[in-house]
Amino acid sequence: MLDKKVALITGAAQGIGYGVSAAFAEQGADVVLTDYQPSVVEVAQKLNAQSAGTIIGIVMDVTKDESIDAALKQVMSQFGRLDFVINNAGGGVLKPFAELTNDDFDKTVGLDLVGTFKCMRAELQLFLKQGFGSIVNTGALGSFYAPGGFGAYNAAKNGIMGMTQAAAVDYADQNIRVNCVAPGLTKTPLNDGAFIETMTPTVPMKRYETVEELAKVFVFVASEATFMTGQTVVIDGGVSAGMKAEAPHD
Ligand SMILES: NC(=O)c1ccc[n+]([C@@H]2O[C@H](COP(=O)([O-])OP(=O)(O)OC[C@H]3O[C@@H](n4cnc5c(N)ncnc54)[C@H](O)[C@@H]3O)[C@@H](O)[C@H]2O)c1
């Protein structure tokens, strides 16, 4: 149980971020749902009504330093500590490489990579002051693997894996862990169209991932995996392990 522990999740108004928030709440933690969508406040109020811990929503844009700083300040004044952060807000423009505009690339890298960087820097400064903390970033199968049309997204998610290693090494001896969870095909509002239908048969498990089964991994890596730092854990139904040969072979 995680009662008296405080978790903050970015991009938590829906999808994976909401699922991870609900999983922390189920463990009894106090949870701060943040998102640039104002609906996050109401979403948090609903979760609070069914949870033992205190659940609040804060409007926070991961691309804006002042927004991140204000949210962290509010958390510290209300709860006095921050144990776990899940940097989840992300998404991107998916196009074949030669068709990517500068704007497509800037938007994708600006949200996923630079947004994660800005959050990590502010969170690490806070963790260094309080003397502890655990960060879990959100990579993707696209951190390692290119299914086609993922140019800007691959760049951003691969970079998140690199920043995870860099920050983990910088602060491993200061009671601060930094890891990354890389989801595979997961049904969410971001991924609920033709793409998920087309890709599902390519997954060795022949199904997509549910937010609930993924959320448990985020909570475990953040709170239980106490000797793990700098790692990216892939949860992809076997995609990155390889392809199954259809014909028998020796
Ligand atoms: N769904 C998948 O199959 C899948 C697979 C691999 C990785 N991921 C990653 O998981 C994360 C969550 O994906 P999802 O499928 O739940 O997406 P989603 O679009 O359903 O949710 C993303 C959330 O991030 C918020 N957000 C967007 N820009 C923001 C900003 N600037 N500041 C704050 N919040 C912002 C959105 O409002 C939304 O609530 C992303 O990083 C995504 O790249 C998803």
PDBQT file of the ligand as one rigid body, heavy atoms in Angstrom, charges set to zero:
ROOT
HETATM    1  N1  LIG A 301      -1.584   4.465 -26.762  1.00  0.00    +0.000 N 
HETATM    2  C1  LIG A 301      -0.517   3.802 -27.206  1.00  0.00    +0.000 C 
HETATM    3  O1  LIG A 301      -0.601   2.812 -27.965  1.00  0.00    +0.000 OA
HETATM    4  C2  LIG A 301       0.857   4.238 -26.783  1.00  0.00    +0.000 A 
HETATM    5  C3  LIG A 301       1.950   3.414 -27.123  1.00  0.00    +0.000 A 
HETATM    6  C4  LIG A 301       3.221   3.792 -26.743  1.00  0.00    +0.000 A 
HETATM    7  C5  LIG A 301       3.413   4.967 -26.033  1.00  0.00    +0.000 A 
HETATM    8  N2  LIG A 301       2.353   5.753 -25.727  1.00  0.00    +0.000 N 
HETATM    9  C6  LIG A 301       2.641   6.980 -24.969  1.00  0.00    +0.000 C 
HETATM   10  O2  LIG A 301       1.859   6.988 -23.795  1.00  0.00    +0.000 OA
HETATM   11  C7  LIG A 301       1.569   8.341 -23.443  1.00  0.00    +0.000 C 
HETATM   12  C8  LIG A 301       0.073   8.521 -23.258  1.00  0.00    +0.000 C 
HETATM   13  O3  LIG A 301      -0.560   8.144 -24.458  1.00  0.00    +0.000 OA
HETATM   14  P1  LIG A 301      -2.144   7.946 -24.551  1.00  0.00    +0.000 P 
HETATM   15  O4  LIG A 301      -2.345   6.903 -25.587  1.00  0.00    +0.000 OA
HETATM   16  O5  LIG A 301      -2.738   7.790 -23.212  1.00  0.00    +0.000 OA
HETATM   17  O6  LIG A 301      -2.530   9.368 -25.192  1.00  0.00    +0.000 OA
HETATM   18  P2  LIG A 301      -3.821  10.305 -25.009  1.00  0.00    +0.000 P 
HETATM   19  O7  LIG A 301      -3.783  11.283 -26.147  1.00  0.00    +0.000 OA
HETATM   20  O8  LIG A 301      -5.039   9.491 -24.821  1.00  0.00    +0.000 OA
HETATM   21  O9  LIG A 301      -3.469  11.065 -23.657  1.00  0.00    +0.000 OA
HETATM   22  C9  LIG A 301      -2.418  12.000 -23.639  1.00  0.00    +0.000 C 
HETATM   23  C10 LIG A 301      -2.755  13.061 -22.605  1.00  0.00    +0.000 C 
HETATM   24  O10 LIG A 301      -1.692  14.039 -22.632  1.00  0.00    +0.000 OA
HETATM   25  C11 LIG A 301      -2.282  15.318 -22.555  1.00  0.00    +0.000 C 
HETATM   26  N3  LIG A 301      -1.387  16.322 -23.101  1.00  0.00    +0.000 N 
HETATM   27  C12 LIG A 301      -1.090  16.543 -24.416  1.00  0.00    +0.000 A 
HETATM   28  N4  LIG A 301      -0.283  17.612 -24.524  1.00  0.00    +0.000 NA
HETATM   29  C13 LIG A 301      -0.051  18.068 -23.263  1.00  0.00    +0.000 A 
HETATM   30  C14 LIG A 301       0.697  19.136 -22.729  1.00  0.00    +0.000 A 
HETATM   31  N5  LIG A 301       1.388  19.983 -23.513  1.00  0.00    +0.000 N 
HETATM   32  N6  LIG A 301       0.722  19.313 -21.389  1.00  0.00    +0.000 NA
HETATM   33  C15 LIG A 301       0.014  18.481 -20.586  1.00  0.00    +0.000 A 
HETATM   34  N7  LIG A 301      -0.738  17.462 -21.032  1.00  0.00    +0.000 NA
HETATM   35  C16 LIG A 301      -0.765  17.258 -22.357  1.00  0.00    +0.000 A 
HETATM   36  C17 LIG A 301      -3.590  15.198 -23.333  1.00  0.00    +0.000 C 
HETATM   37  O11 LIG A 301      -4.505  16.234 -22.990  1.00  0.00    +0.000 OA
HETATM   38  C18 LIG A 301      -4.059  13.800 -22.912  1.00  0.00    +0.000 C 
HETATM   39  O12 LIG A 301      -4.867  13.846 -21.754  1.00  0.00    +0.000 OA
HETATM   40  C19 LIG A 301       2.199   9.217 -24.541  1.00  0.00    +0.000 C 
HETATM   41  O13 LIG A 301       3.475   9.631 -24.123  1.00  0.00    +0.000 OA
HETATM   42  C20 LIG A 301       2.301   8.265 -25.716  1.00  0.00    +0.000 C 
HETATM   43  O14 LIG A 301       3.318   8.638 -26.610  1.00  0.00    +0.000 OA
HETATM   44  C21 LIG A 301       1.082   5.431 -26.074  1.00  0.00    +0.000 A 
ENDROOT
TORSDOF 0
